[in-house]
Amino acid sequence: MNKNQLAKKYSRAIINSVGISDVPAVVNELKAFSKLIDANRQLKLLFAGQIFSEAEKAKAFDALAPRLKLKQQTEKFLKIIILQGCLQVINEIIAASIDIYNEKQKKATALVVSSVALDTKHSERLKSALKKMTDREITIENQIDESLLGGFIVRVGSTIFDSSVKGQLRLLKAELLR
């Protein structure tokens, strides 16, 4: 099973095992644990490596869990993915869980790539236009790319809206080459 399939499987398990209102809290705890593992090489070797047995990993996690102050659902879930050797896909699980949660809540995140930071006025106009187009509550993340001459590129899910000068020039070139 590839990483994405595994991530979807576990993210569906999270969504189904906790209430939809608890998903953001569980996801935040998973993110915090992921950062802890990434920052501490010894913990990563302990939980993600093949050196220790399942019993040793379980014992170590049981000793660590009270200090992390995790919700019971998060603790159970982390223990399962550690013992099943799937800790290396935790970031994909988090991303898939957020996607499923947003889908159920009719929310979406729009990544806006522009040459300058969007001001509040333009951000709100873009948010309302995208809401009409997607029928979802939109959260905007602005990313700066100084290589763009003007305009912006918006990515909502798998849909891309390219209104950048660079994109328009690319379309013009393709049209002229026909």
C-alpha positions in Angstrom: 0.0 0.0 0.0 1.5 3.4 -0.9 1.8 6.4 1.4 -1.4 8.2 0.2 -3.6 5.1 0.4 -2.2 4.4 3.9 -2.8 8.0 4.9 -6.4 8.0 3.7 -7.0 4.7 5.5 -5.8 6.1 8.8 -7.4 9.5 8.4 -10.8 7.9 7.8 -10.2 5.9 11.0 -9.5 9.2 12.9 -12.6 10.9 11.5 -14.8 7.9 12.2 -13.5 7.3 15.7 -13.7 10.8 17.0 -16.6 13.3 16.7 -16.3 15.8 13.9 -16.0 18.6 16.4 -12.9 16.9 18.0 -11.0 16.5 14.7 -9.2 19.9 14.9 -7.9 19.2 18.4 -6.7 15.7 17.5 -5.0 17.0 14.3 -3.2 19.7 16.4 -2.0 17.0 18.8 -0.8 14.9 15.9 1.0 17.9 14.5 2.7 18.6 17.8 3.8 14.9 18.1 5.1 15.0 14.6 7.2 18.1 15.4 8.5 16.4 18.5 9.5 13.3 16.6 11.2 15.4 13.9 13.1 17.5 16.4 14.3 14.5 18.5 16.4 12.0 16.6 16.4 9.5 19.5 12.6 9.4 19.7 12.4 9.0 15.9 14.7 6.0 16.1 12.8 4.6 19.0 9.3 4.8 17.5 10.0 4.7 13.7 13.0 2.5 13.6 13.2 -1.3 13.4 15.7 -1.6 16.4 13.1 -2.0 19.1 10.3 -4.5 19.5 6.6 -3.6 19.6 6.5 -4.3 23.3 9.5 -1.9 23.9 7.9 0.8 21.7 4.6 0.4 23.6 6.3 0.6 26.9 8.2 3.8 25.9 5.1 5.4 24.4 3.1 4.6 27.6 5.8 6.3 29.7 5.9 9.3 27.4 2.2 9.8 26.8 1.2 11.3 30.2 3.8 14.0 29.8 2.4 15.0 26.4 -1.1 15.4 27.8 -2.8 14.0 24.8 -6.5 13.2 24.4 -7.3 9.6 24.9 -8.3 9.2 21.2 -5.0 10.8 20.0 -3.0 8.6 22.4 -4.7 5.4 21.1 -4.3 6.4 17.5 -0.6 7.3 17.9 0.1 4.0 19.7 -1.6 2.1 16.8 0.4 3.8 14.1 3.7 3.4 16.0 3.1 -0.3 16.7 2.0 -0.9 13.0 5.2 0.8 11.8 3.3 3.6 10.0 4.8 6.6 11.8 6.7 7.7 8.7 3.4 8.7 7.1 2.1 10.8 10.0 2.3 14.1 8.0 0.4 12.5 5.1 -2.2 11.3 7.7 -2.5 14.8 9.1 -3.0 16.3 5.6 -5.6 13.7 4.6 -7.4 14.2 7.9 -7.6 17.9 7.3 -8.9 17.4 3.8 -11.6 15.0 4.9 -12.6 17.3 7.8 -12.7 20.3 5.4 -14.8 18.3 2.9 -17.3 17.4 5.6 -17.5 21.0 7.0 -17.7 22.5 3.5 -14.5 24.4 4.0 -11.5 24.8 1.7 -8.1 26.4 1.8 -7.0 28.6 -1.1 -3.2 28.9 -1.6 -2.7 32.3 -3.3 0.7 32.8 -4.9 1.4 36.5 -5.7 4.4 38.8 -6.2 3.4 40.9 -3.2 1.4 40.2 -0.1 -2.3 40.6 -0.4 -3.9 43.4 1.6 -7.1 42.7 3.5 -9.4 44.3 0.9 -8.2 42.2 -1.9 -8.1 39.1 0.3 -11.7 39.5 1.2 -12.8 40.1 -2.4 -10.9 37.0 -3.5 -12.4 35.0 -0.6 -16.0 36.0 -1.5 -15.4 35.2 -5.2 -13.9 31.8 -4.4 -16.8 31.1 -2.0 -19.3 31.7 -4.9 -17.3 29.5 -7.2 -16.7 26.6 -4.8 -19.7 26.9 -2.5 -17.3 26.5 0.5 -16.0 28.6 3.3 -12.5 29.7 2.2 -9.4 30.3 4.2 -6.7 32.1 2.3 -3.0 31.3 2.7 -0.8 33.9 0.9 2.6 32.8 -0.5 5.0 35.3 -2.1 6.8 34.5 -5.3 8.8 37.4 -6.5 9.4 35.8 -9.9 5.8 36.5 -10.8 5.6 39.8 -12.7 2.0 40.5 -11.7 -1.3 38.9 -11.0 -1.6 35.7 -8.9 -2.2 32.0 -9.0 -4.9 30.5 -6.8 -5.0 26.8 -5.9 -8.1 25.4 -4.2 -7.8 21.7 -3.8 -6.8 20.3 -7.2 -8.1 23.3 -9.1 -5.7 26.0 -10.2 -6.7 29.5 -11.4 -3.8 31.2 -13.1 -4.3 34.9 -13.7 -0.6 35.8 -13.5 1.2 37.6 -16.3 3.5 34.7 -16.6 0.5 32.3 -17.1 -1.1 34.7 -19.6 2.1 34.9 -21.6 2.4 31.1 -21.6 -1.2 30.8 -23.0 -0.4 33.5 -25.6 2.7 31.6 -26.7 0.8 28.3 -27.0 -1.9 30.1 -29.1 0.7 31.7 -31.4 2.5 28.4 -31.9 -0.7 26.8 -33.2 
